[in-house]
């Protein structure tokens, strides 16, 4: 997709398959993300395959909310992507790309905000986040930094 809302890239000194395994284990996302504190597989799902769904717990200060995720792409060591949704309403798309480089792996995290303007206007009341794009960039950078620390051990 060429029109991502926010993209962040970081080179990580680790194998692309090992980094993919960390990202694709959604039950560990709370270890990397400052906003998503936990993910739990929905009934009937327990591994990262296309179509698998989970519930995510999110926090920003005193604000707490849940979202759902559905995996849309899962190619080990290459790409892991999912839709973030509430019910059938997909409000954002997320994608991690893993590119082998001489020093390890170049990881790029993308997000695309699909919320209509009316829904965007309600965002600060629900999450306390005034500028979602800036917040996403900040949390994506923190997520990749935490992922690098874990992968480079």
N, C-alpha and C positions, 0 to 999 in steps of 0.2 A: 504494500500500500504506500503510495507516495505522499499522501497528505496527513501524516501523523501530526497530532497536536503538540506533543513533546517527545523528544528522543534524547537519550543519554547513552554515552559509550564509555567503557572502561576496559583497559587491557588488564587481564588477570593471568598471573604466572601459574597456570594449572591447565590440565587437559580439558578439552571441550566436553567430553563425555562426563567427566566428574562434575564439572560445573552444571551441566544440564541436569544431572541427577539431583543436585541440591535444589535447583529452581523447580523442577518438576515434582518434587515431593512437597506438595502444597501444605502438608501438615507442619512443615518447618518454616513457612513464609514469615511467621511471627518472629523468627530469629533474625531475619534480614531487614524487614520493613519496620519503619518507625510508626506507621499508621495502621497497618493490618497486623493485629496481634495474634490471630489464630485462624486456622482453617480446618474444617472438619468435613470429611467426605459425606455426601448424602447417602441414604440407604441404597444399597445395590452397587456402590462404587467404592473402590479401595486402591486404585492405581491410576497413573496419569495416561489415559488413553483418550482419543477423540470421543467426545460425547459425555465423558465423566463430569459429574457436577459436585460442588461443595458449597458450604456456607462459610462466609468469612466474617470475622469480628473485627471492627475498626474502631479506633479511638483517636480523638484529637482533644487534648485537655479534658474538659468535663463532658464533652460530647461522645456518645457511643452509638454505633449503628451497625446493622448487618447488611451484607450484600451476598449475592450468589455468584458462583463462577461456573462456566461450562467450557471445557477444553475444545478448541477448534483445530489446533495443529499440535502434533507431538511427534517430532522426528529427532531421536536421540542424537545429541551432539550438534544439532543443526538449528532447530527452531522449536519453541514452546509458546503457544498462543492460546488466549482464552477471551471469552466475553464476560464482562461484569454486568450483572443484571439484577433486576427485582421482578420476580415472576417472569413474564414473557418479554418485559421491556429491557432491551440491551442498551445500557447507557454509556458504556465505553468498551473499547477493545484494547487488549494488551498483548504485546509480542516481545519475546526474547529471541535474539539471533546470536548464534555462536560461530565465530569465524576463527579457525586455527591461524595463528601467527607464529613467527619464530620464537617469541618469548612466552608463548602459552596460547591464550584465547582472547580475542576481542569480543566482548559481550556488549550488545546494544539492546537497550530496553526502550520500547515505543509504547505510547498510548494515544488513543484517539477518543476524544470526548464527543459523544453522540447526543448529548442532552439538548432538547429544544430550549430556546431562550426562557420560556416560562419555568421550566424545571431548573435551569441554571440559577434563576432568581431566587428559588427556594433553598438552594444549596447552603448558604451561610446559616440559615435558621436550623438546618438539620445537622450540619457538621462543624459549624464555627469557622469555616474556611471561606474567606472573601475572594481570593484569587486562586481558583482550582489549578490553573495551568502552572503558576509559580509554585504552589504547594506540591504538585505532582513532580516538577523538576527537582525540588528539594528532597522529596522522599525517594525518588528514583536514584538520585546520586548517593543518598545514604544507604539505600538497599544494595546498590552495586558495591559500595565500599565495604559493607558488612559481609557480603557474599565473597568478596576478594579475601578478606581476613580469614574466613572459614576455609575457602578453597586452597589458599596458599600455605596452610599449616603443614 
